[in-house]
């Protein structure tokens, strides 16, 4: 470093005019070539970084969905531990006092959310909402609890009439003796008899998550075709849709029923 400084000083002493000219040129600012070079470098870096950031955000959202589904399964198993191994049924409801009772046949997912809030410790409605779901509930401000201390439940009116628009579907009437390959919670599907997710579902036709009764959660781009199905029914036969995976289940599990949202409307345009 000292040698370089000595050389610069010596050069300035020997060639004062050149040094002054160099300083004068620098004072004029950047040249057009230099500016274009910087712009090109910025453009190249943006082209590299923007897709990477987008992909990282999508991965983070998928990871959050995996954690949410796993929490729902774990809450269901906690519920089962207090109910002789029975998971949430299609007749379990929460009354005005916050007690679980046997009611009419349930047709929506909000009853499951309320039951798991009371007896599974899952009292955060945000667990049921994916950040990637364009047609799910949009929460503003603090996240409301599903069931309050007095037993009062949030209603469609409380959330702008959109309580049905949760991101996940639930298979009711199962118990802990169900085969390990039995789906329990999965990313909402427009058609559970199809082998893929639809354009109005959480990730569109990219795919979705399925959480099984064991607590395992997996991502599926699609569910296969014919004998190459990626799911299994109660007999261990390969199937390519969620409906098929609920066929031939043994014992009380044979009454399995999917509790889901109404068919979602397409997301609003810009």
C-alpha positions in Angstrom: 0.0 0.0 0.0 2.9 2.4 0.9 4.5 1.7 -2.5 1.3 2.6 -4.3 0.9 5.9 -2.4 4.5 6.8 -3.1 4.0 6.1 -6.8 0.9 8.4 -6.9 2.6 11.2 -5.1 5.7 10.9 -7.4 3.4 10.8 -10.5 1.6 14.0 -9.4 4.8 15.8 -8.8 6.3 14.8 -12.2 3.1 15.3 -14.2 1.0 18.1 -12.6 -0.9 19.0 -15.8 -2.1 15.4 -16.3 -3.2 15.2 -12.7 -5.2 18.5 -13.0 -6.8 17.2 -16.2 -7.9 14.0 -14.5 -9.5 15.9 -11.7 -11.2 18.2 -14.1 -12.6 15.3 -16.0 -13.9 13.6 -12.9 -15.7 16.8 -11.9 -17.9 16.6 -14.9 -19.7 13.5 -13.5 -20.5 10.1 -15.0 -20.3 9.5 -18.7 -23.3 8.0 -20.6 -21.5 4.7 -21.0 -21.0 4.5 -17.2 -24.7 5.3 -16.5 -25.9 2.7 -19.1 -23.5 0.1 -17.6 -24.9 0.7 -14.1 -28.5 0.5 -15.4 -27.7 -2.8 -17.2 -26.2 -4.2 -14.1 -29.3 -3.2 -12.0 -31.6 -4.8 -14.7 -29.6 -8.0 -14.6 -29.7 -8.2 -10.8 -33.4 -7.5 -10.8 -34.1 -10.3 -13.3 -32.2 -12.7 -11.1 -33.5 -11.5 -7.7 -37.2 -10.9 -8.3 -38.1 -14.4 -9.3 -36.1 -15.7 -6.4 -37.9 -13.5 -3.9 -41.3 -14.5 -5.4 -40.4 -18.2 -5.1 -39.2 -17.7 -1.5 -42.5 -16.0 -0.6 -44.5 -18.9 -2.2 -42.4 -21.4 -0.3 -43.0 -19.6 2.9 -46.7 -19.6 2.3 -46.7 -23.3 1.5 -44.7 -24.0 4.7 -47.3 -22.0 6.7 -50.1 -24.0 5.2 -48.3 -27.3 6.1 -48.0 -26.0 9.7 -51.7 -25.0 9.8 -52.9 -28.4 8.5 -50.6 -30.2 11.0 -52.1 -28.1 13.8 -55.6 -29.0 12.7 -54.7 -32.7 12.6 -53.0 -32.5 16.1 -56.0 -30.7 17.5 -58.2 -33.5 16.0 -56.1 -36.1 17.7 -56.4 -34.2 21.0 -60.1 -34.2 20.6 -60.1 -37.9 19.9 -58.1 -38.6 23.1 -61.1 -37.2 25.1 -63.7 -39.0 22.9 -62.7 -42.6 22.9 -60.6 -42.3 19.7 -63.4 -40.6 17.7 -62.4 -37.7 15.6 -64.8 -34.8 14.9 -68.1 -36.1 13.4 -70.5 -34.5 11.0 -73.0 -34.0 13.9 -70.7 -32.3 16.4 -71.8 -28.7 17.1 -71.0 -26.0 19.6 -74.0 -24.6 21.5 -74.4 -21.1 22.8 -72.7 -22.0 26.1 -69.6 -23.2 24.3 -70.4 -26.9 24.9 -70.1 -29.6 22.2 -73.4 -31.3 21.5 -74.7 -33.7 18.9 -76.8 -31.7 16.5 -78.1 -32.0 13.0 -76.0 -33.2 10.1 -73.3 -30.5 9.5 -72.7 -29.3 6.0 -70.0 -26.7 6.5 -66.5 -26.5 7.8 -67.1 -23.8 10.4 -68.7 -26.3 12.8 -65.4 -28.3 12.7 -63.5 -25.2 13.4 -65.7 -24.3 16.4 -65.4 -27.9 17.8 -61.7 -27.9 17.6 -61.5 -24.4 19.1 -63.4 -25.7 22.2 -61.8 -29.1 22.7 -58.7 -29.1 20.6 -57.2 -25.7 21.7 -57.3 -24.4 18.1 -59.1 -21.1 18.7 -57.4 -18.9 16.0 -59.4 -18.5 12.8 -56.2 -17.6 11.0 -55.1 -21.3 11.2 -57.9 -22.0 8.7 -56.9 -19.3 6.2 -54.1 -19.6 3.7 -52.2 -16.5 2.7 -52.3 -17.8 -0.9 -56.0 -18.2 -1.0 -57.6 -15.4 -3.1 -61.2 -16.3 -2.1 -60.7 -16.9 1.6 -61.7 -14.6 4.5 -59.7 -11.4 4.5 -59.0 -10.5 8.1 -58.3 -6.9 9.2 -56.9 -6.0 12.5 -56.5 -8.5 15.4 -57.4 -12.1 14.5 -60.7 -13.0 16.2 -61.1 -16.1 18.2 -63.5 -18.7 16.9 -65.3 -19.3 20.2 -65.3 -16.6 22.9 -65.0 -17.1 26.7 -68.8 -17.0 27.0 -69.3 -19.6 24.3 -70.2 -17.0 21.6 -69.0 -18.0 18.2 -68.0 -15.8 15.4 -70.6 -15.8 12.6 -70.7 -15.1 8.9 -71.9 -11.6 9.7 -68.9 -10.9 12.0 -66.6 -11.7 9.1 -68.5 -9.9 6.3 -70.6 -13.0 5.4 -67.6 -15.0 4.5 -67.2 -17.6 7.2 -67.7 -20.4 4.7 -64.7 -19.3 2.7 -62.0 -21.2 4.7 -59.0 -22.6 3.0 -59.2 -26.2 4.1 -61.7 -29.1 4.0 -62.1 -31.7 6.7 -63.1 -35.4 6.6 -65.6 -36.1 9.4 -66.7 -39.3 11.0 -63.3 -40.9 11.2 -61.5 -42.4 14.2 -57.9 -43.2 15.1 -58.3 -46.7 13.7 -58.6 -45.4 10.2 -55.8 -46.5 7.8 -52.7 -44.3 8.0 -53.3 -43.3 4.3 -56.7 -41.8 5.0 -56.9 -38.0 4.4 -58.2 -35.9 7.2 -57.5 -32.3 6.2 -56.7 -31.0 2.7 -56.4 -27.8 0.7 -59.8 -26.9 -0.5 -60.7 -28.6 -3.8 -63.4 -27.5 -6.2 -64.1 -31.1 -7.1 -62.9 -33.8 -4.6 -63.7 -36.5 -7.3 -61.1 -35.0 -9.6 -57.4 -35.8 -9.7 -56.2 -32.2 -9.5 -57.0 -28.9 -7.9 -59.0 -26.3 -9.8 -58.2 -22.7 -11.0 -60.2 -21.2 -8.1 -58.5 -23.2 -5.4 -55.6 -22.0 -3.1 -52.7 -22.6 -5.5 -54.8 -22.9 -8.6 -53.9 -25.9 -10.7 -50.4 -26.0 -9.2 -51.6 -28.5 -6.5 -52.4 -28.6 -2.9 -51.7 -30.2 0.5 -53.2 -33.3 2.1 -52.9 -34.0 5.9 -53.4 -37.6 6.9 -54.8 -39.1 10.1 -51.2 -39.8 11.3 -50.3 -36.1 11.2 -48.2 -36.4 8.0 -48.7 -33.6 5.5 -47.7 -33.8 1.8 -47.8 -31.6 -1.2 -49.3 -33.1 -4.4 -49.0 -31.4 -7.8 -51.8 -33.8 -8.9 -53.1 -37.1 -7.6 -52.1 -39.4 -10.5 -54.1 -41.3 -13.1 -55.7 -44.7 -13.0 -53.5 -47.4 -11.5 -50.8 -44.8 -10.9 -52.9 -42.9 -8.3 -51.0 -41.4 -5.5 -53.6 -42.1 -2.7 -54.9 -45.3 -1.3 -58.4 -46.5 -0.3 -59.2 -48.6 2.7 -58.2 -51.8 0.9 -54.8 -50.4 0.0 -55.8 -49.9 -3.7 -54.3 -47.0 -5.5 -56.8 -44.2 -6.2 -56.4 -40.8 -7.8 -58.9 -38.6 -5.9 -59.9 -37.8 -2.3 -63.3 -39.3 -2.7 -61.7 -42.6 -3.7 -59.4 -42.6 -0.7 -62.5 -42.6 1.5 -63.9 -45.8 0.0 -63.7 -49.2 1.7 -62.7 -47.8 5.0 -63.3 -50.3 7.9 -65.8 -50.1 10.7 -67.2 -46.8 11.7 -64.7 -45.0 9.4 -66.9 -46.2 6.5 -69.2 -43.2 7.2 -66.5 -40.7 6.4 -67.8 -37.5 5.0 -66.1 -34.4 3.6 -67.1 -31.2 5.3 -66.2 -28.3 3.0 -66.9 -24.8 2.0 -69.5 -23.9 -0.6 -68.0 -23.8 -4.1 -65.8 -20.7 -4.0 -66.5 -17.8 -6.4 -63.6 -16.7 -8.6 -61.5 -13.9 -7.0 -62.6 -10.4 -7.9 -60.9 -8.7 -10.8 -58.5 -5.7 -10.5 
